[in-house]
């Protein structure tokens, strides 16, 4: 799977890749990212069920080697936490709805809804 998901109202996208090897990850990300971010792709080396990385330009990539509901929720949470940190929205009980709605939106998009 390869999906580019737009947050819509936020200025960054999420690229979701699944069941792919490091060579394909490198190729795909080098096509999508500016050259100054290419050195950051090394974050996807290693053995993991899934990994989420926000690059220095604000783009986020989630790579899944395992896609059960819990893993999707876990990685989607990382993605929105990176996003909100980047745009300066710190989590609090006063703004938890924006986190919850964005998490729901991202999980639905990852699941094809």
C-alpha positions as CSV (number, residue, x, y, z in Angstrom):
1,X,0.0,0.0,0.0
2,X,1.1,3.5,-0.8
3,X,-1.2,6.4,0.3
4,X,-0.6,10.1,0.5
5,X,-3.0,11.6,3.1
6,X,-3.7,15.3,3.4
7,X,-4.7,16.6,6.8
8,X,-6.8,19.2,4.9
9,X,-6.7,22.2,7.1
10,X,-3.1,21.6,8.2
11,X,-0.1,22.3,6.0
12,X,1.5,18.9,6.0
13,X,0.8,15.5,4.5
14,X,1.3,11.9,5.7
15,X,2.7,9.2,3.4
16,X,1.7,5.7,4.4
17,X,3.6,2.7,3.2
18,X,3.0,-0.9,4.1
19,X,4.8,-4.2,3.5
20,X,7.7,-2.8,1.6
21,X,11.4,-3.2,1.9
22,X,14.0,-0.5,2.7
23,X,15.0,-0.1,-0.9
24,X,11.5,0.7,-2.0
25,X,11.1,3.0,1.1
26,X,14.2,4.9,0.0
27,X,13.1,5.2,-3.6
28,X,9.6,6.4,-2.7
29,X,10.8,8.9,-0.2
30,X,13.6,10.3,-2.4
31,X,10.9,10.9,-5.0
32,X,8.6,12.7,-2.5
33,X,11.1,14.6,-0.3
34,X,13.5,17.5,-1.1
35,X,17.1,16.5,-1.3
36,X,18.0,18.1,2.1
37,X,15.7,15.5,3.8
38,X,17.2,12.4,2.1
39,X,19.7,11.8,4.9
40,X,16.8,11.5,7.3
41,X,15.4,8.4,5.5
42,X,17.9,6.2,7.4
43,X,15.4,6.4,10.3
44,X,13.5,3.5,8.6
45,X,16.5,1.1,8.9
46,X,16.0,-1.7,11.4
47,X,13.4,-4.2,12.5
48,X,10.1,-2.9,13.6
49,X,6.3,-3.5,13.3
50,X,5.8,0.1,12.3
51,X,7.6,3.4,12.4
52,X,6.5,7.0,12.1
53,X,9.0,9.8,11.2
54,X,8.4,13.5,10.7
55,X,11.1,14.9,8.4
56,X,12.7,18.3,8.9
57,X,10.4,19.8,6.2
58,X,7.3,18.7,8.1
59,X,6.3,15.8,5.9
60,X,5.5,12.6,7.8
61,X,5.9,9.0,6.7
62,X,4.4,5.9,8.4
63,X,5.8,2.6,7.4
64,X,3.8,-0.5,8.5
65,X,5.2,-4.0,8.5
66,X,2.2,-5.1,10.7
67,X,-1.2,-3.4,10.2
68,X,-3.5,-4.5,13.0
69,X,-5.9,-1.9,14.6
70,X,-3.7,-1.3,17.6
71,X,-0.6,-0.6,15.5
72,X,-2.4,1.7,13.2
73,X,-3.8,3.7,16.2
74,X,-0.4,3.8,17.8
75,X,1.4,5.1,14.7
76,X,-1.4,7.5,13.9
77,X,-1.1,9.0,17.3
78,X,2.6,9.6,16.8
79,X,1.9,11.3,13.5
80,X,-0.6,13.7,14.9
81,X,1.6,14.4,18.0
82,X,4.4,15.3,15.6
83,X,2.0,17.5,13.6
84,X,0.7,19.4,16.6
85,X,4.1,19.8,18.1
86,X,5.3,21.2,14.8
87,X,2.5,23.8,14.6
88,X,2.7,24.7,18.2
89,X,-0.4,23.1,19.7
90,X,0.5,21.4,23.0
91,X,-1.9,18.7,24.2
92,X,-4.1,19.7,27.1
93,X,-7.6,18.8,28.3
94,X,-8.7,22.2,26.9
95,X,-7.8,21.1,23.4
96,X,-8.1,17.3,23.4
97,X,-11.0,17.3,20.9
98,X,-8.7,18.5,18.1
99,X,-6.3,15.7,18.8
100,X,-9.2,13.2,19.0
101,X,-10.8,14.3,15.7
102,X,-7.5,14.4,13.9
103,X,-6.6,11.0,15.2
104,X,-10.0,9.6,14.0
105,X,-9.6,11.3,10.6
106,X,-6.1,9.9,10.1
107,X,-7.1,6.3,11.2
108,X,-10.1,6.4,8.8
109,X,-7.9,7.6,5.9
110,X,-5.3,4.9,6.6
111,X,-8.2,2.3,6.6
112,X,-9.5,3.6,3.3
113,X,-12.6,5.3,4.7
